[in-house]
Amino acid sequence: MGGMGDLVGFNFITRLASSLDGVLFPRRCGACRAPLADDCGVFGLCGACMGIFAQKPEHSCAVCAAAIDGEVADAGITTCGRCRIKPPPFDDAFYGMRYEGPARELIHRFKFNGAFRLAKTVSAPLCAELFSRPAAREADLVAPTPLHWRRNYERGYNQSYLVAMEVGKALSKPVEAEALLRVKHTKPQFQLSAAERDKNIKGAFSAPRPEKLAGKTILLVDDIMTTGSTVAEAARALKRAGAAKVMVAAAARA
């Protein structure tokens, strides 16, 4: 049987591996890959990339968080044209970064290049934003936007699930990984126009455990929000299953 000696040995190996990690695999900026200083903070980005991160717009839609022109906002209009014409099934939206410049590079490496270790870096701005929003802190549970099993097999991981886990830890909320299932294998949304995205994603999600969602406020997590078609369809499935409220939380917003 193992004893204290085994535990001491394990701790020693863990500390040794941790110390060697910085020597054999120096920490690098998640966006530009430049070497990182020890005091880079939780974002995992170099000072240059942090300095040119796209700032959030002064005015944004009260529903989907899309940028709104200043003159429109000054006229007292708080929602974007898309939400006024076709109100989405979700109730609010938050995001951590603008999907531009270094943030775009960071997300691409995380999503397409197998850099799943960047989950904390990608999630940090979103977690900070959500923690500052009382509405987000009132969510009952966190649900990641699922991948179809084929896409998950090809990529090896669901990036939205990794972000959702960081959000759950930051807000001390349970993460319900199977709140939604992706039942339709669709074309990648980024290859399509806005109208094509709506059609492509229609009917792609189901909620197999409605008893876990009934009357609950759900924080739906995705990696990138562009037109909002994907999260809208996912929110629609959650509402059909009985969710009382769905708020979208995206790591980045186009």
N, C-alpha and C positions, 0 to 999 in steps of 0.2 A: 504494500500500500504506500501511497505517496505521503510525505510528511512535510515538515517545515523546510527541510533541505531542498525539496522539489520546488517549493514556493519561492525560496531565495534564489534558486537557480533560474527560475522562470523570470523573476523580476530583473535579475542581472542581464539576461539575454534581451529582454524588452528594452531596458535602458541602453544597452550596447547598440541594438538595432536602431533605436531612435537617434543616437548620437552619430552613427555612421551614415544615416539617411541624409543628413545635411552635408556630409563630405562627399559621399558617392553620388548623391542626387541633389545638387544645390537647388534651393528654392528659387523659382522663377515666376515672373509676372504672368498671371493667368491670361492676359491679353497679348502682350508683345514679346513675352518670353525672356525679357531682360532679367538679370540676376536681382534677387530681392534682398533688401536690407533686413536685419533682424527685427526692426521696429516698424515693419510695414503694416501691422495691424491685422484685423480679421478679414479685410477685403481681399488680400492676396494679390494686390496690384501695386505696381511701382508708382512713384510719385508723379512721373510724367503722364501716365495713363489716368491716374486719379484726377490730375489737373485739367484734362481735356474731356472728361466724361460729360456727355451731353446733359445739360441742365433740363429739369422738367419745365414745361410751359407755365407761364403765369396763370393762364386760365385753362381749365379742362372740364370736360363733360361730367356732370354730377352722377351719371349712370355708368358710362363705359370708360371714363378717364381719358378719352381722346382730346387732343388739343382743340381749343376754341379760340377764334380770332378775338382780339381785344375789343374791337368795336361791337361785336356781337354780345360779348359778356357785359360791356357797359350798358347795353340796351336792356339788360335784365334777363337775357336768355341763358339758361344754365345747362342746357343739353345740346348735343351736337345734332346736325341735320339728320344723320342716320338714325339716331335714337328717337327723334321726333316723328320721323316717317314710319319707322318700324321699331317700337319699343322692345328691347331684348327681354328674354325671360329671366335674366339675372337682375339683382336689385342694386348692386354696387360693384365697383371694381377698383383695385389697387395695383400698383406695380412698383418695382424697385429701381429700374434703370430705363433710360431711353434706348431703343434698339438702334444705336448709331455708334460709329467710331469704335473705340476700344471695347465698349460693351457688346457690340455686334461680334467682334472677333472672339471675345470671351465666350459668348453663348455658342458660337459656331464650334469652337474647340470642345466645349462641354457636350454639345449635342451630337455632332457629326464625327469627331475625331477620337472618340473613345476616352476622352479626358474626364471620366466620371468623378475623379478625385477633386475636381473643381466645384463640386456641389456646394460646399460651404461658401466659397468665394462668390458664386453666382447668386446664392440665396441671401447673403448678408444684407444687401440694400433693401430687399423685399421684407426681410424679417424686421429690420429697423423701422420701415414704413408701417408695417402692420402693428407693431408694438405701440406706435404712436397714435393709432386709430382705435378709439373705444369700441366702435362698431365691430371691427375685426376681432377684437379680444373677446367679444360676446358670442362668437361662434361656438357651436356645440362640438363640431368635429371638422377635421380636415380631410378632403378627398382629392387625390391626384387625378388628373385627366389621363385615362388609360391609353396604352398602345394596343393595337391588334397584336395577337400572339406572333404573327409572322414578322411584324416589324420589330417586336421585342426580341425575337430570336436573332434577327439580322444584326441589331445594334448591340445586343447583350445586356441592356438595361433600359429602364424607362426613366428618362431624365426628369420628368415631372414628378415621379414618385420620390426621387432623391431630394428635389426641392421641397416637396410636401413634408418629408421627414424633418428637414431643417425648420420649416415653419411650425410643425407640431411641437418640436422641442422648444422653440423660441416663445411660443404662446402657451405652452403646457396644455396642449389639446391632443386628444387621440387622433390618430391617422387611420382612416378606414380605407385600406388599399383596394378593397373590392366593393366599394360603394357603387362604382360604375364598372361595366365591362364594355369593351369595344367589340361589337358583334359584326362589324362590316369592315372589310379590308379596303381602304380608300387610297386614292392617289395622294401623294404629298401635297398639302395645301399651298405651299409656297410656289408651286408650278402653275397655279390657277388664278383666274381673275376673281374679283369679289363675288360676282354672280355665280361663277362656276364653283366657288368654295361652298356657298350655301347649298347648292345641289349635291355636291360631292359628299358632304358630311351628313346629309339628312338621313336619319335613322341609324346612325353609326353606333349609338350607345344604348345600353339598357341598364337598369338598376335591379339586380337579382335579389336584393335583400331589403325590400321596402320597409319592413318592420324596424330596421335600424335608422331609417331616414324620416319616418313620419313625424311631422311637427318640429323637426330640427332645423337649426340654422347651419348651413353648410358653407365652408370656405373651400371653394373649388380652385385648385392650384394647377397652373400651366407654366411652361417655360417662356413662351413668346405669345403675345397677343397682338395680332395685326388688325384684321377686319372684325375679329370677334366671332366669326362663324363657328369655330370649333367649340369654344366655351359656351356659346349660346345654345348649341345643340346638346351639349353635356348638361347644362343647367336645365334645359327643357326636360330631359330624362329624369333628373333629380326631382323636379317639381311634379312630374307625372307620378313619381313614386311616393309623393306625399311630403316632400321637404317644404317647410314653411317659408324659408328664405335662402337664397343662394347668392353669395358674394364671390367674385372672381379675384384671385390673387396671382399675378403674373410676374415672373422674374424680370421680364423686359416688355416694354410696350412700344410698338412702332408708331 
